[in-house]
Structure formats: C-alpha cells, structure tokens
Amino acid sequence: MKVGLDCANGSSWNIAKAVFDALGADTTVINAEPSGLNINLNAGSTHIEGLQKLVVEKGLDVGFAFDGDADRCLCVDEKGNVISGDHILYIYGRYMKERGKLVTNTVVTTIMSNFGLYKALDELGIDYAKTKVGDKYVYEYMQQSGARIGGEQSGHIIFSKYASTGDGILTSLKMMEVMLARKKPLSELAAPLHIYPQVLENVRVTDKATAQADPDVQAKVKEVAEKLGDTGRILVRESGTEPVLRVMVEAPEQETCQKYVDEVVEVIRAKGHIVG
C-alpha cells in the first residue's frame, strides 16, 4: 500500500516512517526535517494542502498528516479529499460497532462536531455524547462513562483502550486497519457521512456573558433552532480566551447558514453588544 506522511517538521519526523516501513508500506514522507524553527510551518494537519497534492500527484492510496506534537491526525483519501476528525470518528466507530467492540455503544464528540456526523451515527444506531471543546473534556467523559472512542473535528482522536490522549500515529494505524479489513479505499469508507455546510462568525462584544444572556438574542437563537428543526443546528458560545461570541449554523445549504448567522449577529448588534 502506498502511503504519504506529512510530519509537520515535528515529533513524528522519524518514528512515523519507521512504523509504516516496518508494517510493509511503500512510504513517502514530506516535512520531516525539523530545525526547531519550522514546526507546523506550512506543514502538517493545519496546512494539509501539501499532502493533498502529494497523494494526487504520486497516485498514493492514502495520506496522513500529523501536527507538530503528533497528537492529531487528519487523512487524505486516494482522490485528494480531506478526511476530518469527524470522518475518523464515523469510520472507526462504525467499524467497532460492526465487530461488537463499541463499548457503551457511544462515540464521544465535542459540541463543534458537524451536524452530519450525528445524522450518520443516528442511522447506524450509535449513541453520541457532546462535550465542551477540548480533548481533555472528551477524555474526562470517556473515563467516567467507559466509552472507547472519542475526539475532535481537528483530529484529536482518543482510543481509550490504548491511550488517555490523542495519538496521531495510532489514529493513522487505526484508519489503515479499517481499510485493510474492509478492503475499501478511504473515500468509500467516508462516503456515507455527509458533512453539512457551516458558517461560523466570531463577534467581538463588550461583555460575552451579557450578550449571550440577552433575552432578545436568546429568542432569536431559539427561533432559528425551531426553523432548522432536524435539518440543521445553531450554536452560540462564548470564546474561552477572548471577548467574543461564536455564532455557528450548519444546514443543508450554505446560503441558509449565512442567512441565519446574519440574523443572529444583527440582533446582537441592534442590542448594542458589538464593539465598534
């Protein structure tokens, strides 16, 4: 199997290729020359376009992109499409369920996972939990509940049988396991998951708690949620580090997402919460 690896000029620069070579893969590696200054620089899972190009140009079967400390992994299928953390949760969660290995029948996500993931898990009869953003919250829930798989859209995936944190190389091996066991390319394994269009707007406000608690803002958010019904979702949350409200809508069409985000932001502006 022809595998591409993007090591982000970080901690996986040596071990990732060694692991895949030992397993018999035909391995091509990029961004594996760390200088101490070039970690994540236009490389790895946060700049995955280089790996996409490599996979397509060299006709590889799959690509895996790690971040600098290698606790994250995103994938590229044989067609050059990005396979996100949500795809990974879907693919491996389904694989575990089919083999009777999905303890508690639950996949643990964060509130930022795509609405399409929840629709796809519903179709498989798999339960899911939603935690706050951050892999530490995912693991806390897994530890309390006994769930075996959880993670984030960004590629922090936790397999609690083996580790208490994300491990990019482990995640890549798990994806290889499913491809080989099912004898299917990654594009086919990911195909049933429809990622919904998303619009996210960061709104700088004078006081994020006051803005979010505003009755008119809450009423508009509730109205949008009711209009979307089971075809999408709206999420308004406070930034953990800035005086910012994040307004996010997922829906079947991009235009619908933008329309509803604009409506909520306009109410926040009309009530005098926006800075400037």
N, C-alpha and C positions, 0 to 999 in steps of 0.2 A: 504494500500500500504506500502511495506517495503522499507524504505529509509535509506541510510547511509550518515552521515555527517562527514566531516573532517574539524575541526575548526582551524587548524594550530596553536593551543595554542595561539589564538589571540582574537580579539574583538568580534567574533561571538560565543565564547565558551559557553555562556549561552542563548543568545537570539535565536540562530538558532534552537536549540532543542525545546525551548518553543514555537516557531512559528509552527513548524511541528507537535508537540504534540497537540497543540490547534486545528489544522486542521484535527486531527484524524489519522495521520500517525503512523505506527509502526517504531519508530526511533532508530537507532543505531548510536552512536557517538564515534569518536576517536579524539585524540589530542585536548581535551577540558580541559586541566589542566595547564593554563598559570602560569608561575613562574616569568615572567618578563624577563627571560633569554632564554626561549625555543621557542619563537615565530618563526614560519616558519622553525624550526629546524627539518629537515627530515619529514616535515608535510605540509599539505595543497596543494594548487593548483600548487606549484612549485616542490612538491615531491608527485605526485599523486599515485605512485605505491602502497602505503599502502591502499588507498581507493579501488583501483582496486582489491587487494587481498581480502579485506573485503567483497566487493559486491559479488565476485565469491564464496568465502567460505561459506557465510551465505545465499546465494541464494536471494539477495536483488533485488528489482525491478529497483532501480536507486541509484546513489550516487552523492553527490555534495561536491566539495572541494573548500573552500574559502582560501584566503590568509590572512595574519596577520591582516590587517585593514579591511578586508571583503568587499573591493570594487571590488574584482574579484571573479568569479565563473567558474570553469570547471566542467564538468559532467563525470560520468562513466555510460555506459549503462549496461543493465542486463547481458551482456556477458563479461563485464570487459573491454570494449574498451573505450578509452578516447574520449570524445566529447568536441572539442575545441570551442573557441570563434567564429570561422568561422562557425562551425556547428550550434551554437546557433543563430547566425545572420540569417542563412539559414532557420532553423526550424521556428523561430518566425516571420521572415519576410514573409515567405510563409503563415503562419497562419493568419497574419494581412491582407495580400492581399486577401486571400480566403474569409475573412469576410468584405472586403471593408474598412478596417481600416488603410491601409498603406498610410498615408497622403504623398503626392508628389510622391507616387509610387517609393520611393528611400530608399535603405539601405546604410548607411554611413560606410565606411571601412577606413583602413589605407593602405598605399602602401605595407605593409607586409602581407596583407591577401592573402590566397592561390589562385592561378590561377583557381583552381577548383570551388571556390565559385563564381567567376564571370561567369564561364561557366554555372553553375547551375542556377544562377539568370537570365542569358540570356534566358534560356529555359523556365523560369516562366514569362518572360516579365517584370521583375523587373529591374528598373534602379539602378545604384550604383554610389557613389562618392568615390574618394580616397583622403585621407588627408595625411599630414605628420604623422609620428609615434608619438603617444601620445594621450591619451583620451581627453586632453584639446583641441586639434585640431579637434577631432571628434565632440565635443560638440559645438565648435565655428561654425563649418559648419552647424550643426543641428539647432542652434539658428538662423543663417542667412537664412536658406532655409526652415525651418519649418518641416524638416524630423523628424520622430518619433522614429526611431531605428537606432543605430549605435554602433560601438565598435571595439575592437581589438581581434586578434587571442588569446591573452593571457587571455581573459576572462573579460576584462573591457567592460561591455555592458551597454549602456545608453538607458533608456526608457524615452524620454524627457517629456512625459505626466506626469511622476511622480517624476523625479529627474534630476539634472543637472550633476551628476557624476555617475560612476559605483556603483552599489549596489548588492553585491553578493547574499544576501538573496532574494532580489526582483527578480534577474535573475533566481534563483533556483525555485521560485514560478511560474514564467512565463513558465519555462520548464514543471513543473508539470501541469500547466493549459492546455498546448497543449496535453500532454499525456492523460489526463483525458477526454478532449473534443473530441479527435480523437480516443480514446480507442485503442491506439497503444503503443508498447514499444518504448523506445528511439532509439534503434538500427534501427527500421523500419522507424522512422521519419527522421533519419540521412542518411539512405541508399542511397537516390538519389544523395547526394553530394559526388563526387569522389575527394578526396584530392590528388593532384599531388605530386609526389616525388620532393624534394627540396634539393639543395646543396647550402650552404652558407659558404663563406670563408672570414675571416677577414684578410685583407692585411695591414700590418704596413708600412707606407710610410713616406718619408721625408716631403712632403707637399701634403695634401689630395686634396686641390683645384687644384693645378698644375697637379697632377696625373690624376684627373678626366677630366680636360680640355684638356689634351694632345690629339692632333688630331689623332694619331695612336690608342690610347686607345678608343677614341670615334668611330673611324672607325671599330674597331674590335667588339665593342658592337653593332653597327648598323648591322654589318654582321651577328652576332649571332641572333639578333632580326629578321632579314629577313629570316634566315634559319628556325627558330622556327615557324614563321608565326602565325597562330591561334592555334597552338598545345602547346604553352608554352610561357614563357616570361623570360626576363633577366632584372635585376635591379642592377644598380651600384650606391651606395650612400655613402656620407660621414658620418662617425660617428659624433655624436654631442659632444662627450666628449673626443675622443682620435684621434691621428694622424693615422687614419685607414680608408681604403676604404672597404666597404662591397660589395662583389660580389655574387649575388644570381641568380640562374637559377632554374626554375620549368619547367618540361617537363614530358611526359608520362613515360619515363624510367629513373631510377637513373643514369645509365651509360651515357645517353645523358646529363643530368645535369652536371655530373662531367667533361665530355669532354669539354663542353663549358666554364665552370668556369675555368678549367685549361688553356684553350686557352687565355682567357682574362687576367688571372694572369700572364701568360708568357709574354704577351705584356707589361704589367706594369713593369715586371722585366727587360725585354730587354731594356726598355727606361730609366732604372736607377732610378726608383722611389722607389723601395722597400728598406727598411732599412735592413742592414746586408747582 
